[in-house]
Amino acid sequence: MTVLGEIEERNKVIQVIMQNMGIIHKVANMFCKSREDKDDLIQEIMTQLWSSFEKYDDAYKLGTWMYRVSLNIAISFYRKKQTQEQYFMPLDEKLDIISNDENENEVETNNLELLEKFIGNLKEFDKALMLLYLEKKSHQEISEILGITTSNISTKIARIKEGLKQQFSNLKSK
């Protein structure tokens, strides 16, 4: 390949990654709490996308492939981070308690924050599944990205949703 051809190919990869930064940011936001961790994960995902772009198979949608790569990197990153955190004392994060006199927007914001927290506490695979579900991906697309059957997806989503409802119920009954 000529130098010009290599430059054109690199520009194409950069353009594809930049057009799909939303995928990368959503995955990073789902798996990381701190800004520094999000930035590190985004960088790692972009590096892996860059280095594996030549292995991309046109038989799959580009978005499906990017989700698959991003989620695999995020799960590995999350596991590595969990191992590291065993040796460090985490900062104490206190849960804001919803008071009766807050307006509806504040309650909705708190509920969204709680939902993010509850989803953040899920196992890596379940977290990835919920991210794709909340992105309104079809069961078929989720199946292609995660490599499980569509009927298994329906069952897992139902169980996760039930668990999340239970967590909200437990919080409200306190």
FENDAWO-V556793 format. One record per run of one state. SS is the DSSP state (H for helix, E for strand, - for the rest). FROM is the first residue (numbers start at 1). TO is the last residue. Records with the same first field share a line. If there is no record, write none. Layout:
SS=FROM-TO + FROM-TO
This chain:
-=1-2 + 20-20 + 32-34 + 56-61 + 86-103 + 121-123 + 135-138 + 147-149 + 173-174
H=3-19 + 21-31 + 35-55 + 62-85 + 104-120 + 124-134 + 139-146 + 150-172
